[in-house]
């Protein structure tokens, strides 16, 4: 009995063939029409030399093509590789070399950058472009037009048998270091992050997916980029239970458009990433004189970044019929737990999650931590095989203790006496000031509760006396630049004195990744530069 993503998709297609599966702008695909397009792309890839285990890079904005390409690769037992569309030349070259991609599906506007690095990528031989007019760069890549490739290929489902061991790889940059390809067995990612057929009610056999599809009523809008795991994890959770994925055709976050899409497409599950999306979305509702009818939205999930207490409470108040949920997890561990927001309830400064049965806190000796002891958040069971082409980091992140393999992505955490787990933040960006550890996420959450602070990132800068001192990089609301003395009384209500920033610097805009994660390297460099100039 094996669980393979393409096999499960095909069972859903055969169960609910005429149900809507993907919607993007004017394009509306039923499960049958989507499957035919996916089969055509799979045949096109195969006819261009893509074989079992080969890697297919996806250098794309959001669209049905992203999900089509993932499933097409899975159908022929190839492996889709997510590419960050904000990468510059060196970063793009590194990822395509490191991933050993032999084919790439890309939006035509990226052709000039691909043409620049083509000679450095001898293994990358198949280029399939979407949109755009013919150009010198596309010609130099011998690019195949996506829709023409589909039109010239068979829509038949005549593929070889697949395996639960077929790979799914997710490249993650995290907050530091070069991107790493996290390798999962497809069966493990299905249960670890793709829903397993139903949250809290996992299927026991592949055949059961048909029953879940019949009952499925998900209409999911991932408002974040598919190039990051959160969006396509939730998209596949919907598709593999017979639900529809609504895809925003507008590039970049347009809050009013997102809410209109939620209303007109009857979305009941909205996926965002942290305050970078949550704050402008809730402010759009608060400012609107005639907000759309959002009564059908039953769940709003933030994944990939935790919402600050202020934004969480505001969303819960603005959406009284909606459960506002923070999800905790990572590329290396899948989904691990959740925290529900309440407009009326207490919102802890540090996020406390109800975790799944496989997630615990381990101490420095990789033994279960005691209540109140700070350790490392860990998951066992269905976890990745390791990092692609990096056995050293694989051994460090996925150690084996007494015959049990653990995933230790880097989050520090503390077990509470009620069984919940407080997540403190990534150890790689924690600040050591005078021997005390400060986790940036906690200070950032407190800062963003101040009325003059729109966004904030907290870093440590070198200090002769303390080793490091805490510094806040702040984007003020409406140009406000309050002095530290004005912010400090607010902070002292929420965090200990040693965690309060010793300096603040102001920027026009906080730099974040498309997934909403802070760029701590940029923040540290910016803080040190501005503080040096101020001396």
N, C-alpha and C positions, 0 to 999 in steps of 0.2 A: 504494500500500500504506500504510494508515494504522492506527495503534494508538489506539483509543478505549476508555476504561474500561468504559462500558456495553456496547459491542460485545463486548469480551473476556469480561465477566461472562456475557453471554448465550451465548457459545460454550461456556463452562464448564457452565452450566446444562444445555444441550442434550447435553453429553457425559456428565455424571454426575448425571442428574436426581434420582435417589433417594438420593444420598449426603447425609449430614448436613452442613449449611452453618453454622448458627448455633444456639447453645445458651445460654439464659439462664434460670436457675431452672427452672420447669416447662415453659417454651416450648422446643420442639425443632423446628427448621425444616430440611427438606431443601432442596436447591437449587431444586427446583420450587416448593415452597410459599413459600419466601422470595421467589422471582421473581414469583409471583402477587401477594403483598402489595406488593412494590415497584412493580409495574405499576399496581396500584390507587391507590397513593399518588401516582404520577406523573400519572395521569389526574385525580385530585382536585386536585392543584396546578394542572394545566393548566386545568381547568374554573373555577378561581378566579383566573384571569388571569396565572398565572406563565408567562412565555414564554422564548424563546431568549435566553441571556445574562443573564436576571434572577437576582438573588441571593436565596437562601433561607437564613435564619439558623437554626442548630441550637443551641438553648438547653436542653441535655439532659444528664442523667446517662447513664452507660453503660447500654446495652440494645440489643436487636436493632433498635429503632426508629432508633437513630443511624445504623447502617449502611444500613438500609432507606431513610432519608431522603437520605443521600448518593447512593445509587444511583438513587433516584427522580428526584432533580434531574439527575443525569447523563443519565438516559434521555431527558429532554425538553430537553437541552442548556442547562439552568439550572446555577447554580453554588452549591454548598453553602458556608455560611460558619460556621466554628466560633466559638462564644461561650463564654467562660470563665464557668462558673456561679457563681464566687465574686465576680464583679464587683458593686460597689455602683452606686447610681443613676447617678452622673456617668460612670463608666466604661462602663456598659451603653449609656447614651444615645450616648456618643461612638462606640462600635463600630458600633451599628446605623445611626447617621447616616453615618459614614465609609464603611461597606460598601454603603450604598444598598440595603439589603435590602428587598424588597417583600413577603416572606412570612416567617413564623417558625414553627418546630415547637418546642414547649416543654413541659416538665413543668408540670403545673397549679399546683404550689406556687410557681412563679415569676410567676404571674398578678398578684399585688399590685404587684410592682415594675414589671412591664410596664404596668399600668394607670396608674401614677404618671407615666410618661414618654410615654404614647401620643400626647398632643397635640403633642409635640415631634417626632413621627415621621410626618409626613403621607404619606410614600411607603410606609410599612409598613401594608398593608391586609388581609392574610390571616394569621389566627392559628389554628394547629392545636394543640390541647392534648392531652396524654397523662395519663391517670389523674385522680384527684381528683374531688370532687363539684362539682355546680354551685355557683357563687358569684357574688356581685355583681361581682367583678373579671372573672371569665370572661365574664359577660354584657356588661360594658362594652366588652370587646374583640371582642364578637361571635364568640367562639372556636368553632371547629368541633372536635368530638370526633374524635380520631385514628382509633379503631376504627370509628366510624360513617362517617367519610369513606371508609375503605377498603371498608366493606360496601356503600356506595352507588356505587362506581366499578368500571369494567371491569377484569378481570384480564388482558385481551388485550394482546399485545405488538404494537401497531400504531402505532409511532412513526416519525417522519421520520428520514431518514438523518442520521448524525452525522459529526463530523470529529475528526481528531487535534489540531486547533487549538482544540477546545472547552476551556474553562478549568477549572482546579482552583486554588482560592485558599485559602491557609492563613494565618490571622492569628497573628502572633507578637509577644509582648510583649518577649521577650528578658529582659535583666537591667536595662535602662534604657529610658526613653522610652515614648511611647504606642504601642499596638499598631499593627502595619503588616501590610497584606494582601499576601502574597507570591504573585504570579501565575505559574502554570506552564501550559504547554501540557500536555494530558493525555498525549500521547505521551511527553513528556519526564519527567513525574512517574512514569509507569509504569516507565521504565527507570532513572530517577534515585533512586526511593525505594520503589516498589511491587514490587520484586523482578525485574521484567523477565522473568518466567516461570521464573526459577531463578537463584540466586546463582552467578556464575561461569559460567553456561551460558545466556546470554540467548537468547530466541527470535528468529528472523530474520523470521518472517512471523506475522501474527495467527492463522493456521490452526494453527500449532504449539502454541498454548495447549491445544488438545484433547488432544494427546499428554501434555503435562505434567499435565493434570487427571486423566487415567486413572491415571497413576503417583503422583499426589499422596497423601501420607499425613500432612501437617501437621495437628496439633491444637494450635492456638495460643491461649494465654490472655494477652491484654494486661491486666495487672493495674493499668495506669495509665489515666487518663481519656481517652476518645475526643476530648475537646475539644482535645487536643494531638496534634501530628503523629505522635509515636512510636507511639502505640497504633493509630491507624487505618492508618498505613503498614504495620505488621506484620500487621494484620487483612487488608488487601487483598493482601499478599504471600501469605497463606494461601488466601484465597478464590479468587484468580486462578490458583491451581495446584491447585484441587479440594480444598483442605483445609477444616477446620472451625474456626470461631472460638468459643471458649468465653468467655462473658461473665459476670463476677462480678456477681451481683444485689445483693450487700451493698455499701452505700455507705460509703466510707471503707475504709482498709486494715485488714483483720482477718487477721493472718498465719496463724493456725491454719486459718481457713476457706480461705485461698488454697491452702495445702498440701493440705488435704482435697480441694479441687476438682481440683488437679493429679493426685492419686491416683485419684479416682473417675471423672474424665472422660478418663483416659489421655492427659493433656496431655504432648506431647513438646517444646513450645516455649513458654517462659515469658518474658514481656517486663516489665521493671521500669524504674524511673528512679532511678539513683544510690543513695546511702546512705540517703536518706529512706525508701526502700522496702527496700533490701537489708539494712540493719542490723536492723530489727525482724523481717524474715523469717528471717534466719540465727539470731538470738537465740531465736526461737520453736523452731527445730529443736534448738538446743543445750540448751534447757531441757526439751524434751519427753521424758518417760519412755518413750513408745511412739509415735515418729513414724510417719506413714503411709508406705506403700511408694512411693518416688519413683524407683524404678529405671528407669521408662519415660521420665523427663525427660532428653532428650538435649542440650538447649540452653537456657541461661539467658542472655538478652541484656539488658544495661542500655543504654538509649538516652536521649538528652536530657540526661544528666548522668553524669559519669564516676565509677565506684566508687572509693573510697579504697583504697589497698593493703591495709589491715587487713581491711576488709569483703570485699574480693575474695578474699583468701587464706582467710578463714573460710568463705565460700560454696563455694570449691573443695574445702575439706577436708570440709565437711558433705555435699557432693553428689559423691561420687567417680565416679559414672557420667555426670556432666553436664559439658559444656563450658561454662565461665563466660566470657562474652565481653562486652567493652566495645565499643560501636559509637560512632564519631565521625561527626558530620554536623550539619546545621542546616536550618531551614526554607528558607534561601536557597541551600543547596547540595545537599540530599538526603544520602544515605548516602555516606560518603567512605572509611572504613577501619575496622579492627578490631584489638583487642588481646586475646589469649587469656590467661586467668589460670591459674596452676598452684599447687597447694597446696605443692609442694616447691621450685619454682623461685624465683629472685630476683624481687622485685616493685619496679620502679623507683619512686622518689618522684615523678618526673614521668612521665606516661603517654606511651608510645611506640607508635605505631600503624603497621601495614602498610596503606598507602593504595592506592586504586585508581589506574589509569593516568592519570586526568584530574586528579588532585590533586597539587599541588606547593607549594613555598614561594616567594613573590615578595618581593623586597627593596623598599626605599622607592621605587625607580624603576620598579617593576612589571616587573622582570626576574627570571629564575630566581636564587634566592639560592644562595650558595656553601655548602658543607658547614660546619656550625657557626655560620652567620650567622642571627641572629634576623630573621624577616620575617613576612609575613602568609600564613596558610593560604588557598589559592586553588583553585578548581575551574573547569574549562572543559568544553565539550561540552554535555551536556544539563543546562542550568541555567535558572532562571526568566527570564521576560520582564522582570520588575521589580516594583516595589511599586505597588499599586493607588492611583491618584490622588496619586502622589508622585514626579514626574519628577526632582526634585533628589536625593532619597535614592537613587533608582534609578540615576542616573548615577554616584553615589559608590560604591555597592555592586557595581554590575555594569559596570565600565569596559571599554572596548575598547582593546586594545593590538596594533598591527600586524595588524588584522583579526580578532583573536581576542577574544571576550567572556569575561570572567572573573567569577566570583562571589567576593566578598571579605566574608564575613559579619562579620569582626572578630576572629577568633582569631589570636593570635600563635603562631608555631611555629618549629622549628629542624630542618633536615635533618641526619640523622646519617650517618656514613660507611658504615653497613650498608644504607642506603636507607630505613630507617624514619624517621618524622617524630615528633619530640617536640612535643606540644601544650602550650603554656605557659598559655593562658587568654585571656580577652577583653581586648583592649586598653582597652576602655571602662571597665573596673573595675580595671585595673592601678594600682599605687601607686608614685609617684615619691618616693623617700626619699633625699635627698642626692644626686640624680642617678642612683641605682640603681633599676631597675624591679623591682618585686616583683609576682608574679602570685598573687592570692589562692588559687587552686585548689591550688597546690603547698603553701602553708603550711597550708591546711585539711586536706589529706591527711595531712601530718605530725602535726598536732594530733590528728586522730581516731585515730591509732595509740596515743595515751596511754590507759592503762586507766581514768582518771577522766573522760575526755572522751567524751560521747555524740555530740555534734554541734557544729559550729563554722562560723562565717563570719568571714572576715578582710576588714577595710576599712582605708582610709587616713583619718586625721583631720588637720586642719590643724596644722602645727607651725612655729613661728617660725624655728627653726634649720634643720630638714631639709626644709621645704616640706610634707611629709606624714610621719606616723609610722604604723607598722603596729600595728593594734589587733585583738585577737581577741574576738569575741562568742561565748561558749561556753555550751552546755547541758551541765551536768555529769551524769555517770552516778550515778543514785540520790542526787541532791542534793549530790554532791561539788562543792566549790569550791576546788580546789588553787591555791595562790599561783603566780605566774609563776615564782618561783625553783624550784618543784617540777617545773614542766613543762619548763623550759629545757634541762636536761641531755638529756632525750629528744629535743627538737627539734634540738639540735646534732649529733646522730647522722645527721640526714636533710637538713638545709638549712643554707645559709650563715648566718653571724652576722647580716648586715644584714637578713635576711628574718624574723628572730625577732621576734615581737610585743614592743613596748615596754610594753604594758599589756593587761590582760584585763578583760572585764566579763562578768558571769554573768546569764543569763536563764532563766526557767522552760522556755521552748520557743523554738527557732529558727523564725522565720517563713520558710516556703518557699511557692512556688506549687504548685498541684496536680500539676504536672509534676515537682516535686522541685528546681526551680532556686531558689537562694538569693535572697532579697529584699535586695539590697545597699543600696538606699535606706533601708529600715527599719533595717538593721544599722548603717549610718553614723549615722543619727539617734539610735539607741539608745546607741551607743558615746559619741557626743559629749555626750548628755544625762547619762549616768551619770558620765562623767569630770568634767564640769563640777560636778556635785553633790558629787563626792568632794574637790574642791579646798578 
